Each structure stands twice: as C-alpha cells, then as structure tokens.
Amino acid sequence: MISLFKGLIPAILLTWVVSGIMGSNGSKGGFLFIHQLNIAGNSAFATSSHNFYWSWPLFIFSTALSFFIFKMLE
C-alpha cells in the first residue's frame, strides 16, 4: 500500500510534464486524450483561474508503472 502512495508523486509529475508538452502543441495525444483543465478560484482570497493540460489514462498508466517499480524495490 505504501508503494502506491510513493508512486503517486512520479506519476503526477510525469503526467503533468508529458501532457503539458503535448497539449501546448495542440495535440490530443490519441488514446491519451489530453485535455485542458480549468481550476477556478472562487474564494474570497483567490479570484483567478488556472489552466493546465491533463491526461487521465496517462496518469493511471504511470501510477501503475511506478507502483510496480517501487514494489520491486522493496
């Protein structure tokens, strides 16, 4: 179970970097389905919104990959 939580950090970074590079060039990534997420800040302190590219299939695959790598290192 600890390996799964350890694997989330490299999975998030890998997904963010790959989706950001491919999405900023206008590519959808085929089966990766890269799309732009919009996080709106509707609180009293933050009224701005943030956009970034994300891919759920890539995140799930990279989480599984890093989970198995950390599991083999135990």
Backbone torsions as a table, in degrees:
resi	resn	phi	psi	omega
1	MET	NA	-36.7	178.6
2	ILE	-64.9	-34.1	179.5
3	SER	-63.5	-33.2	178.1
4	LEU	-66.2	-44.1	179.2
5	PHE	-69.1	-35.1	175.2
6	LYS	-66.3	-34.1	-178.4
7	GLY	-75.0	-15.5	-179.5
8	LEU	-68.6	-35.2	-177.7
9	ILE	-66.0	-52.3	177.0
10	PRO	-65.8	-29.3	178.7
11	ALA	-67.1	-42.4	178.4
12	ILE	-64.5	-44.3	-179.8
13	LEU	-65.0	-43.9	179.2
14	LEU	-62.8	-44.5	-179.9
15	THR	-64.8	-42.6	-178.8
16	TRP	-64.5	-43.6	-178.3
17	VAL	-69.7	-49.8	-177.6
18	VAL	-65.4	-43.7	179.1
19	SER	-66.3	-37.0	179.0
20	GLY	-65.6	-41.2	179.9
21	ILE	-69.5	-47.9	-177.7
22	MET	-72.2	-38.9	-178.3
23	GLY	-69.6	-34.4	-180.0
24	SER	-70.3	-19.1	176.1
25	ASN	-89.6	1.5	177.0
26	GLY	89.4	8.5	-178.1
27	SER	-88.6	144.1	174.0
28	LYS	-91.8	-10.9	175.3
29	GLY	77.1	14.9	178.8
30	GLY	64.9	-119.8	-178.4
31	PHE	-72.4	-10.3	178.0
32	LEU	-72.7	-24.5	179.8
33	PHE	48.0	66.5	178.0
34	ILE	-78.7	126.1	179.8
35	HIS	-136.2	162.4	-177.3
36	GLN	-93.5	124.9	177.2
37	LEU	-96.5	144.7	178.3
38	ASN	-121.8	119.5	176.7
39	ILE	-108.4	112.8	-178.0
40	ALA	-93.2	131.3	176.1
41	GLY	-93.8	103.1	-177.3
42	ASN	-108.7	29.7	178.0
43	SER	-95.5	179.2	-179.5
44	ALA	-72.3	-22.4	-175.8
45	PHE	-95.2	-32.8	-176.1
46	ALA	-126.1	114.9	178.7
47	THR	-108.5	1.9	-179.7
48	SER	-88.6	164.1	176.7
49	SER	-117.7	157.1	-178.5
50	HIS	-124.6	135.1	177.7
51	ASN	-116.0	139.3	172.7
52	PHE	-154.8	160.4	-179.2
53	TYR	-91.5	144.5	-176.6
54	TRP	-148.3	152.9	177.8
55	SER	-139.0	112.5	179.8
56	TRP	-69.1	-41.1	177.0
57	PRO	-61.6	-38.9	177.3
58	LEU	-66.2	-38.2	178.6
59	PHE	-64.0	-43.9	-179.6
60	ILE	-65.8	-44.0	178.9
61	PHE	-64.0	-44.3	-178.5
62	SER	-70.7	-29.7	174.0
63	THR	-65.8	-44.3	178.6
64	ALA	-64.1	-42.0	179.4
65	LEU	-62.5	-48.1	-179.2
66	SER	-70.6	-29.2	174.4
67	PHE	-62.4	-46.7	-179.2
68	PHE	-67.7	-33.8	177.4
69	ILE	-66.4	-46.6	179.1
70	PHE	-67.6	-32.5	178.7
71	LYS	-67.4	-37.1	178.1
72	MET	-71.0	-25.4	-179.6
73	LEU	-78.6	-14.7	-179.9
74	GLU	-71.0	NA	NA
